[in-house]
Amino acid sequence: MRKARIILLGLLLITTVFKVESQTYSPKRVLAITQEKDKIRITYDNGLGEITFHTDNVVHYTFFPEYKSGMLPGYGIKPSPAVVDVKLDKEPWEKNYRYKTKDMQVDIHAFTGVIKYKDAEGNAFLETDELSMIPTNVQGEETFKTELSFKAPSDEHYFGLGQHQSGWMDHRGKTVQLWQDYEYEDGSVVAIPFMLTNKNYAVVYDNPSRTKVSCGIDEKTTWRSEMSQAVSYYVIYGKTTNDIYRNYGDLCGFAPLPPKKSFGYIQCKQKYVTQKEVLEVAKKHKAKGYPIDYMIVDWFHWDVLGDMDMNKERWPNPTQMNKELKDMDINCMISCWPRFKSESKNFDILNKNGWLMTDKTGRPMNGTAWDNRGALIDNTNSDAANWYWNTIRDNYTSKGFDSYWLDESEPDVVPYNYYLYKGLGAKVYNIYPYFHAKGVYTGHRRDLEERVFLLTRSAWLGTHQFGTAFWSSDIYAEWDVLERQVSAGVNFCASGMPYWSSDIGGWHSFQRDRKAPDAKRLLTSDVGPDKMNVNYPDYPEMYVRWFQYGTFCPTFRAHGSRSVNEVWSYGEEVEKILVKYLELRYNLLPYIYSNARKATTDNTPLMRGLWIDFMKDEEVMDIKDEYLFGSSILVAPVVKPGVESRHVYLPKGSDWYDIRTNKKYSGGTKIKAKAKIETIPLYVKSGSILPKANGLKNALQTLEKIDIYIYPGADGAFEMYDDEGTKYNYEKAEFVNIKFSWDDKSQKLTIGDREGEYPGMQKEIKFNVVKVGAKSSSYTDTTKAGKTVKYVGHKLEVQF
């Protein structure tokens, strides 16, 4: 009897084991492979796979327990532009299948299912490790939790993955959260599942549910997701980092060129309460002669949240206000919230049409216990999104507002337990910011000629296609927060989102129990926001350092919960320094706008980690407090109190010039840079050609004279781009390119024939060419005369 029980228990155990194993799907032994145009279908002994070349350099792998159409998320992924020319081979000993284009090949091991991704010469750059799908139930929905891992060489480094404010640059050795999270303790997380490495490839992981990726841990990089019907990822190959970004653009789109004014100074605080206050600040700014392009009207301009309109007592005539601002060459952005209180005038129409996020009973989530600010519009429903844009157009655009601040775009009411039009919130957790921005962009482009400029605080794959600029959400006014913005911004921009900034000075109100750091005060002021001098004696210094850093971010915006927040708000000494950086930003606008054009054509970030251009220099891989601004300028912000110098590493492969002193340094060296309170260390790469505008007061001002600074020591080239700056006529080839090239051996600058034209362009420009050296003026000085030439669109040579 006992023996029978043992046999029975053994049979039950074996049955249980087989049952568990049968519930875990994993691609192991290949049973068959068939080809259909540029797709191959793989039958494994435990599931189905597909490999499709999106382009010659981008390949898509999917694994299904069983195939059903419509199983892949694909949010933010563009359709393949054409059928790719591919070939499927089987090696003579029948262990490997090889699927290849002219640029890439994919080897599938027949007995193990292991996949090796290789370049055209057969050099492997990525190899799969494990993949599993285990059935589970989430919120009553049958699904799979998934795990996908790749082998991780010891010298591999990982970048991108959205916005993470914990302070590291290289993700190696870190487990990174990939879901939108406003409440994250180190600062708001933005999930973008694009990971770039130093091994000539990037991965796009196609799953919008809550995901974590462990980067280079235990010799593996592993992606784990909570919900999925299939495992789906893309591998992007490129010989250079710039190649990878262009190929990424083919997959997830390219950013349209923002309005030129969006690169100027944006003045904001939380909050300008009245129309009168906005106009007073704008008039004072102009009276002082300071450059500016934007004012912003923040939240609580309404009667009830969800009205999407303005309180008539505090904003008696916003149309007239905007006319007065436009007459001063100032534009105005307004905050648009996706929340609708039940007593607002729009709640009923949204509720009636089913355009709000709901619980499982279909009841709209009209706030939560911790957030009573109303229900969330479901802009994953295109009808709701169209209504939302139409309401913005009718209530705000009609009054002269031309740009929109899409706040709370995570969204702030976490969708995990609720339902959107696209499905269970847990399943589509990360997609809301994509559809929220898409709806406004689509409507704006349909109805208006002006370029879209949206400020928003969250993203997903492809959100950069919708005229978006992002910011790092609601951060504290602290030195460590400022320090962590650098790596956060660099990795966010590296994720394919070119335009980002942080609130200059921090957003949150001053903390009553805050203790100031024990450091020498480089600035003191008796002028400033309420209680600043009690708990924040170091704040004038912090604000200056933050403003200096903000000057070299893709967008340049002051913001914060302070009673005053203008350039004159912190005392005369602070004001002088801030104005100096306002002017420097505007001097750089031809350089910034030309680099922004490269983001549109090539998908290259404007704010670049050093590793993007110097992948072969191991020293730069985890430098957290330096970056490149555009193609030429190395920025080393000062992010600690009482500091008047800092160490700066200058990457190998180039010489570098101090932008203020013109002193030249060899690459591959660490130097001690002087950093008095009025100074942010800046270095220019040898071979750079740097244009300088002088005296601009707004971004659209016509330039009749431009200084051209040449940094010798290497050959160099620069394309100076321009267009009318406000509409999408550049898409119809209405723009100008002027190509500059420097031959270092002959010491000659060639200015090429002007390419293209647009109505109203400046046909004659004086170029004052300065070859940088010990005796020349520096870029930050008042420029001394160099060699001046009159350019009328025809090739010129300037010999030194």
SULPEHU-V612541 format. One line per field, one symbol per residue. phi: phi as a letter, one per 20 degrees, with the letter a starting at -180 (. if undefined). psi: psi as a letter, one per 40 degrees, with the letter a starting at -180 (. if undefined). burial: I if it has 24 or more other C-alpha atoms within 12 Angstrom, else O. A space follows every 50 residues. Layout:
phi=???
psi=???
burial=???
//
This chain:
phi=.fffffffffffffffffffffedebfdfeeaccdclecddddefbpccc ccefbfdccddcccfbecfmeefmfneefffafefccddcfgeldcdcdb dfdbbcddffedmfddecffenefdbcfdcbbcdgbcclndfbcecbccc fcffdecccnmndcdeoedffgndddfcbgbfegfepgedecedcecedm bccddebeefcccedmdlmbdcdccecadaecbddddbfcffffffffff edndffffggffeeedebbdbfecgffgffffffgfffmefacbdcdefm eeecfoflbdfffecfbfffgffffffemddcdcfcdedcffeffdffff ffemdcfcefenefeencfdbdenfdfeffeffffffffgfggfedgfeo fcbcdeflefefefegedcdgepggffdgeegffffffffffffffdcef ffcddbdbbbgnfffdmecccemedeebfffggfffffffffffendfdb adffnnefffefefdffebfeebcbedqfgmgffdcfefgffffffffff gddgdccebqecfcbdfeecofffgffffgegffgffegfffffffffff edmeffdcggffecfeeffefcfeccaedmecdedcfeccfmecbbeced ffnbecdffedmfdcefncddeefbggecdfccdffnfcdfcecnfdbfe ffddbceceddfoafbbbdedbbfncdefffdmebcccedcddffelcdd dfgfdnabgnffecceddedefafdefefeeffefdeeceddodgcccdd
psi=dddddddddddddddddddddeehhhhbhhdihihgbfiihhhiefaiii hhhdadehihhihhdihiiedhcehehiihdihihihhihidefdiihhi aeeiihhhhddeehhhhiadeehhehhicihihhiihhfehhaiiihhii ihiefiihibfahhfeeicheheihhhgihgdehdeihhhhhfhhiieff iihhhgheihiihhhfhffihhhhidhieihhihhhiididddddddddd deiihihiiddeeahhhiigihdidddddddddddddefiiieiihhaif eidhhedfiihdddgdgddddddddddefhihiihhieihideieedddd ddeffihiaeeehiggiidegffiihhgeehddddddddddddddddeee heihhgifedidhhedeahideahdddfdeeddddddddddddddddidi ihhhhieiiihedeeffiiiifagiigidddddedddddddddeeegdhi iihheidiiihdehhiigihheiihehaihededefdedddddddddddd dfidighhiigidifieeeeiddddddddddddddddedddddddddddd deehidhhidedefdehddedfhefiihhaedhhhgiheiieheiiihhh iieiiihhedeehhiiieihihhhgidehhhhihhieihhihiheheide hhhehhihhhgieiiiihhhiiaeedafedeffgihhhhhhhhddefhhh hiihhiiiheihdhhhhhhhhhadeiiideihhihbhhihheeihihhh.
burial=OOOOOOOOOOOOOOOOOOOOOOOIIIIIIIIIIOOOOIIIIIIIOIIIII IIIIIIIIIIIIIIIIOOOOOIIIIIIOOIOOOIOIIIOOOOOOOIIIII IOIIIIIIIIOIIIIIIIIOOOOOIIIIIIIIIIIOOOOOOOIIIIIIII IIOOOIIIIIIIIIIIIIIIIIIIIIIIIIIIOOOIIIIIIIIIIIIIII IIIIIIIIIIIIIIIIIOOIIIIIIIIIIIIIIIIIIIIIIIIIIIIIII IIIIIIIIIIIIIIIIIIIIIIIIIOOIIOIIIOIOOOOIIIIIIIIIII IIOIIIIIIIOOOOIOOIOOIIOOIIOIIIIIIIIIIIIIIIOIOIIOOI IOOIIIIIIOOOOIIIIOOOOOIIIIIIIIIIOIIIIIIIIIIOIIIOII IIIIIIIIIIIIIIIIIIIIIIIIIIIIIIIIIIIIIIIIIIIIOOOOOI IIIIIIIIIIIIIIIIIIIIIIIIIIIIIIIIIIIIIIIIIIIIIIIIII IIIIIIIIIIOOOOOIOOOOOIIIIOIIIOOIIOOIIIIIIIIIIIIIII IIIIIIIIIIIIIIIIIIIIIOIIIOIIIIIIIIIIIIIIIIIIIIIIII IIIIIIIIIIIIIIIIIOIIIIIIIIIIIIIIIIIIIIIIIIIIOIOIII IIOIIIIIIIIIIIIOIOOOOOIOIOIIIIIIIIIIIIIIIIIIIIIIII IIIOIIIIIIIIIIIIIIIIIIIIIIIIOIOOOOIIIIIIIIIIOOIIII IIOIIOIIOOIIIOIIIIIIIIIOOIIIIIOOIOOIIOIOIOIOOIIIOO
//
